[in-house]
Amino acid sequence: MTTAPQLVVHRDKELMAQAAAARLITKIVDAQAARGYASVVLTGGRNGNGLLAALSSAPARDAVDWSRLDLWWGDERFLPEGDPERNYTQARAALLDSVPLDPARVHPMPASDGPYGVGADADGADAAAEAYAAELAAAAGPEDHGPVPTFDVLMLGVGPDTHVASLFPELPAVRETERMVVGVHGAPKPPPTRVSLTLPAIRSAREVWLLAAGEDKAKAAAIALSGAGEVQAPAAGAYGRSRTLWLLDAAAASQLPRDLYPPASP
């Protein structure tokens, strides 16, 4: 079932990051109170890392029981472990190394120098995707009704071309309807080889949050929120089971049709 997107527009990207971090803390604490743990999918890029940095410095961060938080990733650059361009490396620097996580509950996507290939090997990325899909399936319980856990919050940065995760317009990965994780080859932005969740996996989340800040995201937000098809605008196909939330700054919202622009955004 498609959930209609809700929009929150903040004055600037710093306020957006701080507000999103506060919102995420609340969501995690509520989930942990309800059933003992929470499950979140992280995103990279400047907005995803900005949110994590804001979370790291948030006064309320200690309200989270970090040992009962499962962390997954929406996509990853198929690069060696520790490469500064890997989303996992950047997330560690922004937040993860400063909070008491349970290492067994942190699930980075495989690196290119691990057991699935040396360098940006095409077959290696595909094998890495299969391995991550198996890890997701092993974490899914009967209550999830599918091959991935029901994530509490899945976050996605929106690219200037409307890509989310590593699902780029018109490429095979955005058309995938069966597999939960795929290797991506020939991505239009470097590096060309990646691993990504697919739209079916993204839609398993209770809530999907799409982050967009900056003038370079304005056209993408307008296209994705104006009824574009998901093959041409992957962000349009990203929605959650119970909620789809677009978190934007004023610059990224500047080209939205006025009927979409929320009247009471801070």
N, C-alpha and C positions, 0 to 999 in steps of 0.2 A: 504494500500500500504506500503510495506517495504521500508524504507529509508536506503541506504547504510551507514554504520557507518563512521564517520570522527574521526581521532585520533589526539590528541595533547599530546605530551610527554614533561614533565617538568623535570628539573634536580633533584629535590627532592620534598618531600611532602609539605614542607613549601611554596615553590614557586608555587606549584600546587594549594594550598589553596588560596594563594593571587591572583593568576591569575584567578582562577575560581570565586572568590568573585568579582573581577573587571568586569569580563564577565557578571555575574549575575546582578550587578548594572546597567550596560548598557542595558541589556535586559529589566529590569523592567522599567527604565526611558523611553525607546523607546515605550514600550507598553502603559505606562501611557500617553505619549504624543499623541499616536495614537488614544486611545479611553477612556482615563480618569482613567483607573485602570489596575492593573496587577494581575495575578493569578499564584502562585508558589506552588509546592509540595515539601516539605522538606524531607530529609532523615536523619537518625540517624547514629550511628557508629562513628568511629574515623575520617573518612574522611568527613562525613557530618557535624559533629560538628566542625572539623577544618576549614571548609569553613565558617561556621557561625561566628566563632571567628575571622577569618580574615576579614569578612564583618564588624563586629562590630568595628574593629580598622582601617578600610579603610578610607582614607581621603575623598573619594567621597561618603561615605554613606549618607550624608545629601542631595545629589541630588535626592534621592528617596523620594517621598511623601508616608511616611509609613502609613498614614491614608487611602490611596487608594490602599492598597495591601491586596489581599486575600491569606491566608496561609492555606494549607492542609498538610496532612501527607500521605506518602506511606504505612507505616505500624506502628504498635505500639505493645509493650509488654502489655499483658492484666494483668496489675498490678494496685495497688491502686493509686489514685491521689497523686501526689507529690513524688512517689517512684523514687529514684535516677536513676533507670534503665529505666525509661520511656523516650522515645525519646522527648516527649513534655517537660519534666522536664529539660532534658539536653539542649534543644533548648532555653528554657527560660534563663538558666544560661549563655549560649554562646552569645546570641544576643537579644532575644525578650524582656527581661525586660529592655533593655537599649535604645529602640527606641519607638517612639510614635505611636504604632499600634492602630487601631480601634478594640476593643475586639470583636465586632460583626463580624469581618471579619477574625478572627483567629479560626480555626476549628480543635482542637485536637480530636483524636479518644477517645471514651469513656473509662473510667477507670473501673477497676474491682469492686471498691467499690461504683460505681454509681448505676443507676437504672437497670443495666443489669446483675447483679450477684454479689455475694460476694466471694472474693477470685478468684482463677484461675478456674472458673467454665466453663465447656465446653459449656453448653447451653448459658451461659452469653456471651461468646465471639461471638457466632453466632448471638445472639440478638443485641449485640453491632455493629456487621458488618452490619446487616440490618438497624440499625438506622443511621449509617454513610452513607450507600448507599442512604437512604432517604434524608439526608442532602445534599449530592452531587446532587441528582436529583432536589431538590428544588432550588439549585443555578444555574442549567443549564437553558439556555434560548433557544428559537427557533433556534437561529443561531448556537447552539452547535450540533444539529442533533443527540442527544443521551442523555443518563441518567446521564452524568457527564459534568461539565464545560470543555471547551477547555483550559486546562492549558497552560500558556505561556512557562513555564519551569517545568519539573518534574525531580527531581534529585534522583538518586539511588546509594547507595554504593554497590559494588560487593564483595560478600563473597569469601573466599578461596575455597568454594565448588561450586562456580558460582551462589549462590542464590542472588536474588535481592528482596527488600522489605522483606516480610516473605514468599516468594515463593521458596521453597526448591526443589532440584532435586527429581523427581519421586513422590512427595507427591500430594494429590488430588488438593490442591490449584493451582498448576501450570497448571493443566489440565482444569481449569474452563474456560468456554467459554461464559457463559450467565451472571452470576452475576458480579457486579463491585467490591464488597467488600465481603470478606469471613472471617470466623473464621478459625484459623489454630490450629490444635491439634497435639501433638506429634512432635513438631519441634525438630530437632536434636541438636539445641543449646538452652540453657536455656534463658528465661523460655519457657516451651513447648507450652504454650497457648498464642496466638497472634491474632491480627486483621490485615488484609492486603488488599491493592488494588490487583486486579487481572491483568493479562496481557491485557485484553480488556480495562480496565480503564487506564492503563499505556499508551497504544497506542492512547488514545484520546488526548494526549498532543501535542502541536505544536512541542516542542523540548523535547527530553529525553536526559539527561546527566548522564552518568555512571562514577562514581568516583572510581579509584583504585590506591592505593599507598602502597608500601612495597613489599618485596620479596615474602611474603606469598600470594600475589594476582597475581603473575606472571603466574602461571599455569592456574588459572581461566580465566584470560584475554586471554591467548593463545587459550584455549578451546573454549570460547564463540565467539571469533573472527575468528575461523577457520571452521565455518560451522556446528557446533554441533546443535543438535535439542534442542528445548526449554524445553522439558520435562526433558531431561538429564542435560541441562545447561540453567537454566531460564534466565540468562543474555542475552543469544542469542535471546530471544524472546521479549526483551525490546527495542522498537524503537518508534520514534516520527513520527507525520504526515509529518512534513517538514524537520526535522533534527534529527539525532542521533549522539551524540557527546560523545566520550570516552576521559576522562581527566585522564591521568596517570602520575606517576612519572617514572623515568628511571628504578627503581627496578621492578615495576609492568609490565613494557614493555619489560623486559629483555628476555622473552621467545617467543616474537611475531615473526612470520615469517618475514623475511626481506622485503618481498613484501608488508606487511601491515604497516611497520614502516614508519611514515611520514618523509620525507627527511629534512624538514626545521624546525623541532620542536626546541624550545628554550631549 
